[in-house]
Amino acid sequence: MNNIPEPALSICIPTYSRKVFLENILSQLIQLVEHNEFNIEVCVADNCSIDDTWDYLNDIAANKNYISIKSHSQNIGGNKNLIDITSMARSKWILVVGDDDMIIEDGLAKLLDILPKLDDADYILVNTKIDNMTNLLHLDPGFQSIEGIKNSLNNSIYEYGFCGSHLMSKEVANNMRNSTYEDLRTWPSFGTFINNTFPLNKRIYFFETPVVWQDANGQAMTWQPTDWLKLIIRMQNVFLINLADHHDMAFKTQVIKSNISSILFFKSFYRALIYSRIETLSILQSQEYLYLKNIIPWYSRPRSNIILFLIKIIPNHVTYFIIKNILRKNIADYVYTGNLDEKDGISQDPEILTKSDE
C-alpha cells in the first residue's frame, strides 16, 4: 500500500444494504479511474449489511488498488459510519458522498485540476446539483469571508446539510473523528464545517461547479415528514453546539431567528402535521425545539406562534382538497396510515435522532 502514489482525492461512500445503488456509483467511479484516468481513490465502508453488499464489494475491489473496503461487525448508524470512513482515506482531500448520489464528470475533472492550487485552503465547499436547473449552494466563488458565510447561514443553514458539499482536508477529518459525537449527531459534516469556520477560523474555499448530483442514483433513503421536522430542528441545535465558544451572540441569535421562522420551516411543520398531528405537536414540546424558541428574542416570538397556530387550525378537509385538486397528489403519500414507508431512513440509521449513549 505504501508504494501506491497518493491520490488527488479520496471519494468515500458509507453504505448499508443497498447494493443496487452502490453498483451504479461504483461502476461510474471505476470508469472514471480506468478509462478517464482520474487520480482518485474510492473508499467504501459497509455498515454490516444484511444483503450481499459485502460479497459484491469483495468481488469489485479485487485487483483494484484504488478501491479500499471495510465492513463493521455491527450497524453503528449511518452518521458514525460517515465519520469513521474518513479514516480510510489516503489523500489530503476527502469527499464523502451517499450511495444514492452520482458524480458529475465535468465538475470532478475541474475540481481535480484546481485542487493542487488550493494548498492554502483548509476546507472546500463544493456545489451540488439537486435537479437539472438547481444548484444547492449560493456563494461567491473562491475564498470566503466570514461575513459572507454569516450572511449565507442567516438566509438558510439547511442548504449546508448535504455531506457531498463538504470537501475536508485530512486534518479536519481527523478532528471530526475526535469530536464528541453528540456535538455532531445527525449532521456531522455541517457541524464540522461550523466548528472549523468560526471557532477554529479555518480558510474556506467555495468551488462553484457542481461535482455531485444529489439523489441522482435513486434516493436510497427517505424520511418521514415528522422526522424531517426533527432533523431541521436538530440542525439548528448542532449549529449552536458548535458555536458554544463563539463570542458573537447576535449572529447566533439572528441565524436561529431567521431559520426557525423561515418559509421552509413552516412548510415542514405543515407537512408533518398532515402526516401525524399528535407526533408533530409533541415535537413542539421537545427540549431541542424549546431551546431554539428561547434563543429568539421575546418580541419576535409572537409572529412565529401566530403562524404555527394558523397552520394548526387549518381543517383537514381543506388540506385534503388542496392535495387532491390543486397539487394533484395522492393523499396516501401525505397522511400516516400506521405503516412505515418502504424506504425508511430511521430503520436504516439507528439512533440518528436520539442521543448517543457514549
LOZA-107579 format. One record per residue (C-alpha): residue in one letter; x, y, z; residue number from 1. Coordinates in nm, 4 decimals. Each point is the difference from the previous one (the first is absolute). Example, Ala and Ser with C-alpha at 12.3 -4.5 7.8 and 13.67 -1.06 7.14 Angstrom:
% residues 2
<atom aa="A" x="1.2300" y="-0.4500" z="0.7800" i="1"/>
<atom aa="S" x="0.1370" y="0.3440" z="-0.0660" i="2"/>
END
This chain:
% residues 358
<atom aa="M" x="0.0000" y="0.0000" z="0.0000" i="1"/>
<atom aa="N" x="0.2849" y="0.2428" z="0.0786" i="2"/>
<atom aa="N" x="0.1294" y="-0.0292" z="-0.3591" i="3"/>
<atom aa="I" x="-0.3273" y="0.1236" z="-0.1492" i="4"/>
<atom aa="P" x="0.0168" y="0.3678" z="-0.1020" i="5"/>
<atom aa="E" x="-0.2165" y="0.2316" z="0.2086" i="6"/>
<atom aa="P" x="-0.3303" y="0.0721" z="-0.1707" i="7"/>
<atom aa="A" x="-0.1081" y="0.3591" z="-0.0566" i="8"/>
<atom aa="L" x="-0.3385" y="-0.0681" z="0.1591" i="9"/>
<atom aa="S" x="-0.1602" y="-0.2694" z="0.2140" i="10"/>
<atom aa="I" x="-0.3680" y="-0.0622" z="-0.0729" i="11"/>
<atom aa="C" x="-0.1530" y="-0.1813" z="0.2966" i="12"/>
<atom aa="I" x="-0.3344" y="-0.1833" z="-0.0146" i="13"/>
<atom aa="P" x="-0.1644" y="-0.1268" z="0.3188" i="14"/>
<atom aa="T" x="-0.2633" y="-0.2614" z="-0.0841" i="15"/>
<atom aa="Y" x="-0.2485" y="-0.2409" z="0.1522" i="16"/>
<atom aa="S" x="-0.1948" y="-0.2742" z="-0.1808" i="17"/>
<atom aa="R" x="-0.0373" y="0.1962" z="-0.3229" i="18"/>
<atom aa="K" x="0.2000" y="-0.1954" z="-0.2522" i="19"/>
<atom aa="V" x="-0.2251" y="0.1117" z="-0.2863" i="20"/>
<atom aa="F" x="0.0955" y="0.3632" z="0.0636" i="21"/>
<atom aa="L" x="0.3635" y="-0.0729" z="0.0772" i="22"/>
<atom aa="E" x="0.0466" y="-0.1809" z="-0.3317" i="23"/>
<atom aa="N" x="-0.0936" y="0.3136" z="-0.1946" i="24"/>
<atom aa="I" x="0.2333" y="0.2461" z="0.1664" i="25"/>
<atom aa="L" x="0.2898" y="-0.2461" z="0.0216" i="26"/>
<atom aa="S" x="-0.0348" y="-0.0866" z="-0.3690" i="27"/>
<atom aa="Q" x="0.0198" y="0.3696" z="-0.0775" i="28"/>
<atom aa="L" x="0.3078" y="0.0544" z="0.2198" i="29"/>
<atom aa="I" x="0.1769" y="-0.3041" z="-0.1480" i="30"/>
<atom aa="Q" x="-0.0631" y="0.1456" z="-0.3462" i="31"/>
<atom aa="L" x="0.1465" y="0.3350" z="0.1082" i="32"/>
<atom aa="V" x="0.3164" y="-0.1638" z="0.1342" i="33"/>
<atom aa="E" x="0.0659" y="-0.2705" z="-0.2576" i="34"/>
<atom aa="H" x="-0.1164" y="0.1734" z="-0.3180" i="35"/>
<atom aa="N" x="0.0223" y="0.3711" z="0.0802" i="36"/>
<atom aa="E" x="0.3101" y="-0.0347" z="0.2200" i="37"/>
<atom aa="F" x="-0.1347" y="0.2090" z="0.2883" i="38"/>
<atom aa="N" x="0.2478" y="-0.0040" z="0.2892" i="39"/>
<atom aa="I" x="-0.2441" y="-0.0953" z="0.2746" i="40"/>
<atom aa="E" x="-0.0409" y="-0.2764" z="0.2528" i="41"/>
<atom aa="V" x="-0.3321" y="-0.1501" z="0.1039" i="42"/>
<atom aa="C" x="-0.0707" y="-0.1054" z="0.3582" i="43"/>
<atom aa="V" x="-0.3149" y="-0.1950" z="0.0923" i="44"/>
<atom aa="A" x="-0.1065" y="-0.0837" z="0.3549" i="45"/>
<atom aa="D" x="-0.2735" y="-0.2622" z="0.0287" i="46"/>
<atom aa="N" x="-0.2083" y="0.0509" z="0.3136" i="47"/>
<atom aa="C" x="-0.0578" y="-0.3725" z="0.0649" i="48"/>
<atom aa="S" x="-0.2404" y="-0.0461" z="-0.2912" i="49"/>
<atom aa="I" x="-0.2622" y="-0.2727" z="0.0138" i="50"/>
<atom aa="D" x="0.0012" y="-0.0532" z="-0.3783" i="51"/>
<atom aa="D" x="0.2918" y="-0.1086" z="-0.2220" i="52"/>
<atom aa="T" x="0.1651" y="0.3439" z="-0.0036" i="53"/>
<atom aa="W" x="0.3191" y="-0.1246" z="0.1651" i="54"/>
<atom aa="D" x="0.0425" y="-0.2894" z="-0.2459" i="55"/>
<atom aa="Y" x="-0.0499" y="0.2455" z="-0.2857" i="56"/>
<atom aa="L" x="0.2612" y="0.2366" z="0.1431" i="57"/>
<atom aa="N" x="0.2572" y="-0.2766" z="0.0335" i="58"/>
<atom aa="D" x="-0.0556" y="-0.0987" z="-0.3624" i="59"/>
<atom aa="I" x="0.0080" y="0.3542" z="-0.1393" i="60"/>
<atom aa="A" x="0.3071" y="0.1060" z="0.2018" i="61"/>
<atom aa="A" x="0.2104" y="-0.3000" z="-0.1013" i="62"/>
<atom aa="N" x="0.3118" y="0.1083" z="-0.1913" i="63"/>
<atom aa="K" x="-0.0936" y="0.3680" z="0.0243" i="64"/>
<atom aa="N" x="0.2534" y="0.1772" z="0.2186" i="65"/>
<atom aa="Y" x="-0.1981" y="0.3243" z="-0.0130" i="66"/>
<atom aa="I" x="-0.2996" y="-0.1551" z="0.1801" i="67"/>
<atom aa="S" x="0.0128" y="-0.0566" z="0.3767" i="68"/>
<atom aa="I" x="-0.2794" y="-0.1775" z="0.1851" i="69"/>
<atom aa="K" x="-0.0868" y="-0.0788" z="0.3603" i="70"/>
<atom aa="S" x="-0.2963" y="-0.1513" z="0.1842" i="71"/>
<atom aa="H" x="-0.1194" y="0.0751" z="0.3519" i="72"/>
<atom aa="S" x="-0.0830" y="-0.2935" z="0.2234" i="73"/>
<atom aa="Q" x="-0.3289" y="0.1682" z="0.0930" i="74"/>
<atom aa="N" x="-0.2110" y="0.2881" z="-0.1308" i="75"/>
<atom aa="I" x="0.1467" y="0.3105" z="0.1655" i="76"/>
<atom aa="G" x="-0.2486" y="0.2420" z="-0.1596" i="77"/>
<atom aa="G" x="0.0363" y="0.1927" z="-0.3222" i="78"/>
<atom aa="N" x="0.1490" y="0.3118" z="0.1540" i="79"/>
<atom aa="K" x="0.2671" y="-0.1858" z="0.1947" i="80"/>
<atom aa="N" x="0.0825" y="-0.1905" z="-0.3175" i="81"/>
<atom aa="L" x="0.0288" y="0.3324" z="-0.1854" i="82"/>
<atom aa="I" x="0.2421" y="0.1286" z="0.2627" i="83"/>
<atom aa="D" x="0.2034" y="-0.3210" z="0.0265" i="84"/>
<atom aa="I" x="0.0444" y="-0.0542" z="-0.3737" i="85"/>
<atom aa="T" x="0.2263" y="0.3058" z="-0.0258" i="86"/>
<atom aa="S" x="0.2677" y="-0.1991" z="0.1867" i="87"/>
<atom aa="M" x="0.0361" y="-0.2199" z="-0.3094" i="88"/>
<atom aa="A" x="0.1033" y="0.2888" z="-0.2258" i="89"/>
<atom aa="R" x="0.3601" y="0.0492" z="-0.1167" i="90"/>
<atom aa="S" x="-0.0436" y="0.3276" z="-0.1857" i="91"/>
<atom aa="K" x="0.0349" y="0.3447" z="0.1541" i="92"/>
<atom aa="W" x="-0.3578" y="0.0677" z="-0.1166" i="93"/>
<atom aa="I" x="-0.2998" y="-0.2104" z="0.1002" i="94"/>
<atom aa="L" x="-0.3497" y="0.0130" z="-0.1502" i="95"/>
<atom aa="V" x="-0.2754" y="-0.2131" z="0.1533" i="96"/>
<atom aa="V" x="-0.2977" y="-0.0714" z="-0.2260" i="97"/>
<atom aa="G" x="-0.3110" y="-0.2117" z="0.0361" i="98"/>
<atom aa="D" x="-0.0497" y="-0.3269" z="-0.1833" i="99"/>
<atom aa="D" x="-0.3115" y="0.1591" z="-0.1516" i="100"/>
<atom aa="D" x="0.2015" y="0.2827" z="-0.1600" i="101"/>
<atom aa="M" x="0.1867" y="0.0191" z="-0.3292" i="102"/>
<atom aa="I" x="0.3115" y="0.1882" z="-0.1065" i="103"/>
<atom aa="I" x="-0.0095" y="0.2755" z="-0.2619" i="104"/>
<atom aa="E" x="0.3015" y="-0.0833" z="-0.2161" i="105"/>
<atom aa="D" x="0.0734" y="0.3507" z="-0.1280" i="106"/>
<atom aa="G" x="-0.0268" y="0.1464" z="0.3476" i="107"/>
<atom aa="L" x="0.2333" y="-0.2612" z="0.1482" i="108"/>
<atom aa="A" x="0.2543" y="0.0578" z="-0.2797" i="109"/>
<atom aa="K" x="0.0043" y="0.3737" z="0.0735" i="110"/>
<atom aa="L" x="0.0289" y="-0.0630" z="0.3737" i="111"/>
<atom aa="L" x="0.2982" y="-0.2327" z="-0.0479" i="112"/>
<atom aa="D" x="0.1621" y="0.2651" z="-0.2159" i="113"/>
<atom aa="I" x="-0.0293" y="0.2716" z="0.2648" i="114"/>
<atom aa="L" x="0.0754" y="-0.2029" z="0.3138" i="115"/>
<atom aa="P" x="0.3826" y="0.0290" z="-0.0329" i="116"/>
<atom aa="K" x="-0.0428" y="0.3789" z="0.0045" i="117"/>
<atom aa="L" x="-0.1963" y="0.0015" z="0.3256" i="118"/>
<atom aa="D" x="0.2711" y="-0.0791" z="0.2527" i="119"/>
<atom aa="D" x="-0.1057" y="0.3071" z="0.2000" i="120"/>
<atom aa="A" x="-0.3538" y="-0.1351" z="0.0474" i="121"/>
<atom aa="D" x="-0.0987" y="-0.2086" z="0.3023" i="122"/>
<atom aa="Y" x="-0.3538" y="-0.0737" z="-0.1088" i="123"/>
<atom aa="I" x="-0.1704" y="0.0075" z="-0.3390" i="124"/>
<atom aa="L" x="-0.3717" y="0.0408" z="-0.0496" i="125"/>
<atom aa="V" x="-0.0926" y="-0.1718" z="-0.3252" i="126"/>
<atom aa="N" x="-0.3169" y="0.0829" z="-0.1867" i="127"/>
<atom aa="T" x="-0.2587" y="-0.2717" z="-0.0509" i="128"/>
<atom aa="K" x="-0.2691" y="-0.0495" z="-0.2588" i="129"/>
<atom aa="I" x="-0.3442" y="-0.0870" z="0.1369" i="130"/>
<atom aa="D" x="-0.1844" y="0.0020" z="-0.3333" i="131"/>
<atom aa="N" x="0.0598" y="0.1019" z="-0.3622" i="132"/>
<atom aa="M" x="-0.0436" y="0.3685" z="0.0755" i="133"/>
<atom aa="T" x="0.1029" y="0.0410" z="0.3628" i="134"/>
<atom aa="N" x="0.3276" y="0.0069" z="0.1901" i="135"/>
<atom aa="L" x="0.0000" y="-0.0319" z="0.3768" i="136"/>
<atom aa="L" x="0.2458" y="0.2679" z="0.1160" i="137"/>
<atom aa="H" x="-0.0091" y="0.3692" z="-0.0845" i="138"/>
<atom aa="L" x="0.3293" y="0.1673" z="0.0843" i="139"/>
<atom aa="D" x="0.2535" y="0.2082" z="-0.1880" i="140"/>
<atom aa="P" x="0.2696" y="-0.2328" z="-0.1399" i="141"/>
<atom aa="G" x="0.3426" y="-0.0019" z="0.1620" i="142"/>
<atom aa="F" x="0.1207" y="0.0560" z="0.3556" i="143"/>
<atom aa="Q" x="-0.2794" y="0.1053" z="0.2320" i="144"/>
<atom aa="S" x="-0.0182" y="0.2857" z="0.2454" i="145"/>
<atom aa="I" x="-0.1493" y="-0.0652" z="0.3417" i="146"/>
<atom aa="E" x="-0.2639" y="0.2640" z="-0.0632" i="147"/>
<atom aa="G" x="-0.0995" y="-0.1652" z="-0.3264" i="148"/>
<atom aa="I" x="-0.0494" y="-0.3365" z="0.1678" i="149"/>
<atom aa="K" x="-0.1924" y="0.1637" z="0.2836" i="150"/>
<atom aa="N" x="-0.2373" y="0.1606" z="-0.2483" i="151"/>
<atom aa="S" x="-0.0484" y="-0.3327" z="-0.1798" i="152"/>
<atom aa="L" x="-0.0782" y="-0.1857" z="0.3228" i="153"/>
<atom aa="N" x="-0.2394" y="0.2735" z="0.0982" i="154"/>
<atom aa="N" x="-0.1883" y="-0.0531" z="-0.3270" i="155"/>
<atom aa="S" x="-0.0086" y="-0.3780" z="0.0443" i="156"/>
<atom aa="I" x="0.2101" y="-0.2538" z="0.1851" i="157"/>
<atom aa="Y" x="-0.1924" y="-0.2880" z="-0.1556" i="158"/>
<atom aa="E" x="0.1865" y="0.0065" z="-0.3314" i="159"/>
<atom aa="Y" x="0.3206" y="-0.0908" z="0.1872" i="160"/>
<atom aa="G" x="-0.1317" y="-0.3363" z="0.1181" i="161"/>
<atom aa="F" x="0.1066" y="-0.2206" z="-0.2924" i="162"/>
<atom aa="C" x="0.3234" y="-0.1899" z="0.0719" i="163"/>
<atom aa="G" x="0.1030" y="0.0080" z="-0.3673" i="164"/>
<atom aa="S" x="0.0436" y="0.3776" z="0.0195" i="165"/>
<atom aa="H" x="0.2737" y="-0.0273" z="0.2629" i="166"/>
<atom aa="L" x="0.3536" y="-0.0697" z="-0.1191" i="167"/>
<atom aa="M" x="0.2186" y="-0.0384" z="0.3080" i="168"/>
<atom aa="S" x="0.3729" y="-0.0024" z="0.0399" i="169"/>
<atom aa="K" x="0.1436" y="-0.3048" z="0.1756" i="170"/>
<atom aa="E" x="0.0711" y="0.2164" z="0.3060" i="171"/>
<atom aa="V" x="-0.3608" y="0.1184" z="0.0209" i="172"/>
<atom aa="A" x="-0.1302" y="-0.3556" z="-0.0439" i="173"/>
<atom aa="N" x="0.2268" y="-0.1173" z="0.2819" i="174"/>
<atom aa="N" x="-0.1375" y="0.2741" z="0.2247" i="175"/>
<atom aa="M" x="-0.3532" y="-0.1090" z="-0.0919" i="176"/>
<atom aa="R" x="0.0731" y="-0.3588" z="0.1027" i="177"/>
<atom aa="N" x="0.1350" y="0.1229" z="0.3334" i="178"/>
<atom aa="S" x="-0.3003" y="0.2221" z="0.0705" i="179"/>
<atom aa="T" x="-0.2710" y="-0.0869" z="0.2494" i="180"/>
<atom aa="Y" x="-0.2621" y="-0.1827" z="-0.2025" i="181"/>
<atom aa="E" x="-0.2901" y="0.1800" z="0.1658" i="182"/>
<atom aa="D" x="0.1407" y="0.3293" z="-0.1334" i="183"/>
<atom aa="L" x="-0.0391" y="-0.1325" z="-0.3557" i="184"/>
<atom aa="R" x="-0.2894" y="-0.2459" z="0.0226" i="185"/>
<atom aa="T" x="-0.2220" y="-0.0019" z="-0.3089" i="186"/>
<atom aa="W" x="0.2045" y="0.2667" z="-0.1831" i="187"/>
<atom aa="P" x="0.3716" y="-0.0916" z="0.0331" i="188"/>
<atom aa="S" x="0.1170" y="0.1814" z="-0.3146" i="189"/>
<atom aa="F" x="-0.1953" y="0.3159" z="0.0817" i="190"/>
<atom aa="G" x="0.1118" y="0.0007" z="0.3640" i="191"/>
<atom aa="T" x="0.3616" y="-0.0468" z="-0.1077" i="192"/>
<atom aa="F" x="-0.0332" y="0.2864" z="-0.2488" i="193"/>
<atom aa="I" x="-0.1406" y="0.2371" z="0.2640" i="194"/>
<atom aa="N" x="0.2692" y="-0.0935" z="0.2512" i="195"/>
<atom aa="N" x="0.2799" y="0.0537" z="-0.2515" i="196"/>
<atom aa="T" x="-0.1382" y="0.3234" z="-0.1432" i="197"/>
<atom aa="F" x="-0.0575" y="0.1876" z="0.3246" i="198"/>
<atom aa="P" x="0.1687" y="-0.1399" z="0.3150" i="199"/>
<atom aa="L" x="0.3009" y="-0.1326" z="-0.1944" i="200"/>
<atom aa="N" x="0.0058" y="0.2787" z="-0.2614" i="201"/>
<atom aa="K" x="0.1049" y="-0.2257" z="-0.2887" i="202"/>
<atom aa="R" x="0.0272" y="0.1279" z="-0.3565" i="203"/>
<atom aa="I" x="-0.3100" y="-0.0934" z="-0.1989" i="204"/>
<atom aa="Y" x="-0.0081" y="-0.0217" z="-0.3808" i="205"/>
<atom aa="F" x="-0.3145" y="-0.0351" z="-0.2125" i="206"/>
<atom aa="F" x="0.0207" y="-0.2024" z="-0.3218" i="207"/>
<atom aa="E" x="-0.2962" y="0.1187" z="-0.2033" i="208"/>
<atom aa="T" x="-0.0263" y="-0.2808" z="-0.2574" i="209"/>
<atom aa="P" x="-0.2217" y="-0.2903" z="0.1150" i="210"/>
<atom aa="V" x="0.1904" y="-0.3247" z="0.0584" i="211"/>
<atom aa="V" x="-0.2696" y="-0.2222" z="0.1492" i="212"/>
<atom aa="W" x="-0.3583" y="-0.0442" z="-0.1146" i="213"/>
<atom aa="Q" x="-0.1981" y="-0.0644" z="0.3169" i="214"/>
<atom aa="D" x="-0.2358" y="-0.3004" z="-0.0122" i="215"/>
<atom aa="A" x="0.0664" y="-0.0498" z="-0.3733" i="216"/>
<atom aa="N" x="0.0540" y="-0.3701" z="0.0686" i="217"/>
<atom aa="G" x="-0.3530" y="-0.0619" z="0.1223" i="218"/>
<atom aa="Q" x="-0.0374" y="0.1405" z="0.3519" i="219"/>
<atom aa="A" x="0.0988" y="-0.2923" z="0.2169" i="220"/>
<atom aa="M" x="-0.1287" y="0.1524" z="0.3229" i="221"/>
<atom aa="T" x="-0.3032" y="0.2143" z="0.0731" i="222"/>
<atom aa="W" x="-0.1429" y="0.1382" z="0.3221" i="223"/>
<atom aa="Q" x="-0.3478" y="0.0383" z="0.1393" i="224"/>
<atom aa="P" x="-0.1230" y="0.3646" z="0.0043" i="225"/>
<atom aa="T" x="0.0048" y="-0.0049" z="0.3807" i="226"/>
<atom aa="D" x="0.3604" y="-0.1184" z="-0.0068" i="227"/>
<atom aa="W" x="0.0939" y="0.2783" z="-0.2426" i="228"/>
<atom aa="L" x="-0.1436" y="0.2521" z="0.2460" i="229"/>
<atom aa="K" x="0.2115" y="-0.1516" z="0.2772" i="230"/>
<atom aa="L" x="0.3038" y="0.0035" z="-0.2270" i="231"/>
<atom aa="I" x="-0.0228" y="0.3703" z="-0.0852" i="232"/>
<atom aa="I" x="-0.0505" y="0.0845" z="0.3678" i="233"/>
<atom aa="R" x="0.3011" y="-0.2154" z="0.0825" i="234"/>
<atom aa="M" x="0.2059" y="0.1762" z="-0.2679" i="235"/>
<atom aa="Q" x="-0.0533" y="0.3349" z="0.1695" i="236"/>
<atom aa="N" x="0.1045" y="-0.1534" z="0.3319" i="237"/>
<atom aa="V" x="0.3163" y="-0.1387" z="-0.1604" i="238"/>
<atom aa="F" x="0.0700" y="0.3524" z="-0.1272" i="239"/>
<atom aa="L" x="-0.0234" y="0.1391" z="0.3553" i="240"/>
<atom aa="I" x="0.1962" y="-0.2860" z="0.1585" i="241"/>
<atom aa="N" x="0.2940" y="0.0564" z="-0.2322" i="242"/>
<atom aa="L" x="-0.0091" y="0.3743" z="0.0674" i="243"/>
<atom aa="A" x="-0.0081" y="-0.0379" z="0.3776" i="244"/>
<atom aa="D" x="0.3254" y="0.1916" z="0.0454" i="245"/>
<atom aa="H" x="-0.0625" y="0.2525" z="-0.2767" i="246"/>
<atom aa="H" x="-0.0328" y="0.3527" z="0.1373" i="247"/>
<atom aa="D" x="-0.2482" y="0.1401" z="-0.2531" i="248"/>
<atom aa="M" x="-0.3309" y="-0.0695" z="0.1739" i="249"/>
<atom aa="A" x="-0.1865" y="0.2385" z="-0.2304" i="250"/>
<atom aa="F" x="0.1034" y="-0.2111" z="-0.3000" i="251"/>
<atom aa="K" x="-0.1125" y="-0.3247" z="0.1625" i="252"/>
<atom aa="T" x="-0.3321" y="0.1509" z="0.1016" i="253"/>
<atom aa="Q" x="-0.0656" y="0.1457" z="-0.3444" i="254"/>
<atom aa="V" x="0.0691" y="-0.3317" z="-0.1781" i="255"/>
<atom aa="I" x="-0.2396" y="-0.1898" z="0.2265" i="256"/>
<atom aa="K" x="-0.2629" y="0.2724" z="-0.0268" i="257"/>
<atom aa="S" x="0.0195" y="-0.0035" z="-0.3808" i="258"/>
<atom aa="N" x="0.0009" y="-0.3766" z="-0.0432" i="259"/>
<atom aa="I" x="-0.2608" y="-0.0997" z="0.2558" i="260"/>
<atom aa="S" x="-0.2320" y="0.2637" z="-0.1485" i="261"/>
<atom aa="S" x="0.0711" y="-0.0832" z="-0.3626" i="262"/>
<atom aa="I" x="-0.2504" y="-0.1094" z="-0.2624" i="263"/>
<atom aa="L" x="0.1816" y="-0.3335" z="-0.0224" i="264"/>
<atom aa="F" x="-0.0455" y="-0.0606" z="0.3725" i="265"/>
<atom aa="F" x="-0.3717" y="0.0799" z="-0.0104" i="266"/>
<atom aa="K" x="-0.0478" y="-0.2177" z="-0.3103" i="267"/>
<atom aa="S" x="0.1780" y="-0.2869" z="0.1768" i="268"/>
<atom aa="F" x="-0.2235" y="0.0490" z="0.3027" i="269"/>
<atom aa="Y" x="-0.3131" y="-0.0032" z="-0.2160" i="270"/>
<atom aa="R" x="0.1112" y="-0.3123" z="-0.1855" i="271"/>
<atom aa="A" x="0.0769" y="-0.1752" z="0.3303" i="272"/>
<atom aa="L" x="-0.3334" y="0.1093" z="0.1464" i="273"/>
<atom aa="I" x="-0.1846" y="-0.1574" z="-0.2921" i="274"/>
<atom aa="Y" x="0.1997" y="-0.3188" z="0.0382" i="275"/>
<atom aa="S" x="-0.0382" y="-0.0482" z="0.3760" i="276"/>
<atom aa="R" x="-0.1627" y="0.2759" z="0.2040" i="277"/>
<atom aa="I" x="0.0672" y="-0.1465" z="0.3455" i="278"/>
<atom aa="E" x="0.3697" y="-0.0623" z="-0.0619" i="279"/>
<atom aa="T" x="0.0467" y="0.3404" z="-0.1632" i="280"/>
<atom aa="L" x="-0.1547" y="0.1868" z="0.2916" i="281"/>
<atom aa="S" x="0.2205" y="-0.1974" z="0.2385" i="282"/>
<atom aa="I" x="0.3053" y="0.1180" z="-0.1950" i="283"/>
<atom aa="L" x="-0.0909" y="0.3595" z="0.0930" i="284"/>
<atom aa="Q" x="0.0344" y="-0.1061" z="0.3640" i="285"/>
<atom aa="S" x="0.3404" y="-0.1632" z="-0.0495" i="286"/>
<atom aa="Q" x="0.3021" y="0.1304" z="0.1866" i="287"/>
<atom aa="E" x="0.1846" y="0.0829" z="-0.3224" i="288"/>
<atom aa="Y" x="-0.2857" y="0.2066" z="-0.1449" i="289"/>
<atom aa="L" x="-0.0641" y="0.1865" z="0.3260" i="290"/>
<atom aa="Y" x="0.3708" y="0.0796" z="0.0211" i="291"/>
<atom aa="L" x="-0.0099" y="0.1592" z="-0.3437" i="292"/>
<atom aa="K" x="-0.3162" y="0.1888" z="0.0857" i="293"/>
<atom aa="N" x="0.1679" y="0.1454" z="0.3087" i="294"/>
<atom aa="I" x="0.2919" y="0.1204" z="-0.2118" i="295"/>
<atom aa="I" x="-0.2353" y="0.2261" z="-0.1946" i="296"/>
<atom aa="P" x="-0.0603" y="0.3440" z="0.1565" i="297"/>
<atom aa="W" x="-0.3323" y="0.0134" z="0.1835" i="298"/>
<atom aa="Y" x="-0.1378" y="0.2671" z="-0.2309" i="299"/>
<atom aa="S" x="0.0534" y="-0.2271" z="-0.3033" i="300"/>
<atom aa="R" x="-0.1817" y="-0.3028" z="0.1408" i="301"/>
<atom aa="P" x="-0.3632" y="0.1086" z="-0.0513" i="302"/>
<atom aa="R" x="0.0336" y="0.0028" z="-0.3809" i="303"/>
<atom aa="S" x="0.1266" y="-0.3589" z="-0.0070" i="304"/>
<atom aa="N" x="-0.2618" y="-0.1126" z="0.2513" i="305"/>
<atom aa="I" x="-0.2798" y="0.1600" z="-0.2016" i="306"/>
<atom aa="I" x="0.1102" y="-0.1657" z="-0.3249" i="307"/>
<atom aa="L" x="0.0270" y="-0.3403" z="0.1675" i="308"/>
<atom aa="F" x="-0.3435" y="0.0497" z="0.1545" i="309"/>
<atom aa="L" x="-0.1554" y="0.0920" z="-0.3345" i="310"/>
<atom aa="I" x="0.1523" y="-0.3078" z="-0.1615" i="311"/>
<atom aa="K" x="-0.1315" y="-0.2198" z="0.2811" i="312"/>
<atom aa="I" x="-0.3603" y="0.1169" z="-0.0432" i="313"/>
<atom aa="I" x="-0.0166" y="-0.0679" z="-0.3749" i="314"/>
<atom aa="P" x="-0.2812" y="-0.2601" z="-0.0318" i="315"/>
<atom aa="N" x="0.1026" y="-0.3397" z="-0.1352" i="316"/>
<atom aa="H" x="-0.2556" y="0.0141" z="-0.2804" i="317"/>
<atom aa="V" x="0.1606" y="0.3214" z="-0.1276" i="318"/>
<atom aa="T" x="0.3418" y="-0.1616" z="0.0050" i="319"/>
<atom aa="Y" x="-0.1251" y="-0.3109" z="-0.1786" i="320"/>
<atom aa="F" x="-0.1724" y="0.2136" z="-0.2631" i="321"/>
<atom aa="I" x="0.3259" y="0.1857" z="-0.0684" i="322"/>
<atom aa="I" x="0.1969" y="-0.3261" z="-0.0281" i="323"/>
<atom aa="K" x="-0.2485" y="-0.1704" z="-0.2316" i="324"/>
<atom aa="N" x="-0.1305" y="0.2821" z="-0.2173" i="325"/>
<atom aa="I" x="0.2722" y="0.2654" z="-0.0045" i="326"/>
<atom aa="L" x="0.3236" y="-0.1915" z="0.0532" i="327"/>
<atom aa="R" x="-0.1405" y="-0.3077" z="-0.1784" i="328"/>
<atom aa="K" x="0.1709" y="-0.2293" z="0.2489" i="329"/>
<atom aa="N" x="-0.0955" y="-0.3283" z="0.1626" i="330"/>
<atom aa="I" x="-0.1227" y="0.0609" z="0.3557" i="331"/>
<atom aa="A" x="0.1473" y="-0.3346" z="0.1076" i="332"/>
<atom aa="D" x="0.3453" y="0.1480" z="-0.0593" i="333"/>
<atom aa="Y" x="-0.0690" y="0.2759" z="0.2532" i="334"/>
<atom aa="V" x="-0.2044" y="-0.1580" z="0.2777" i="335"/>
<atom aa="Y" x="0.1334" y="-0.2577" z="0.2453" i="336"/>
<atom aa="T" x="-0.1815" y="-0.3320" z="-0.0444" i="337"/>
<atom aa="G" x="0.1549" y="-0.1906" z="0.2906" i="338"/>
<atom aa="N" x="0.2726" y="-0.1667" z="-0.2054" i="339"/>
<atom aa="L" x="0.3521" y="0.1207" z="-0.0581" i="340"/>
<atom aa="D" x="0.0920" y="0.0906" z="-0.3544" i="341"/>
<atom aa="E" x="0.1852" y="-0.2664" z="-0.1962" i="342"/>
<atom aa="K" x="0.3097" y="0.2208" z="-0.0094" i="343"/>
<atom aa="D" x="0.0391" y="0.1115" z="0.3587" i="344"/>
<atom aa="G" x="0.3046" y="0.1961" z="0.1064" i="345"/>
<atom aa="I" x="-0.0438" y="-0.0591" z="0.3714" i="346"/>
<atom aa="S" x="0.0213" y="-0.3791" z="-0.0180" i="347"/>
<atom aa="Q" x="0.3075" y="0.0296" z="-0.2203" i="348"/>
<atom aa="D" x="0.1785" y="0.2423" z="0.2309" i="349"/>
<atom aa="P" x="-0.0318" y="-0.1061" z="0.3649" i="350"/>
<atom aa="E" x="0.0036" y="0.2771" z="0.2607" i="351"/>
<atom aa="I" x="0.0203" y="0.2832" z="-0.2529" i="352"/>
<atom aa="L" x="-0.2602" y="0.2022" z="0.1894" i="353"/>
<atom aa="T" x="0.0834" y="-0.1182" z="0.3508" i="354"/>
<atom aa="K" x="0.2854" y="0.0887" z="0.2269" i="355"/>
<atom aa="S" x="0.3065" y="-0.2210" z="-0.0012" i="356"/>
<atom aa="D" x="0.0697" y="-0.2220" z="0.2984" i="357"/>
<atom aa="E" x="0.3658" y="0.0939" z="-0.0210" i="358"/>
END
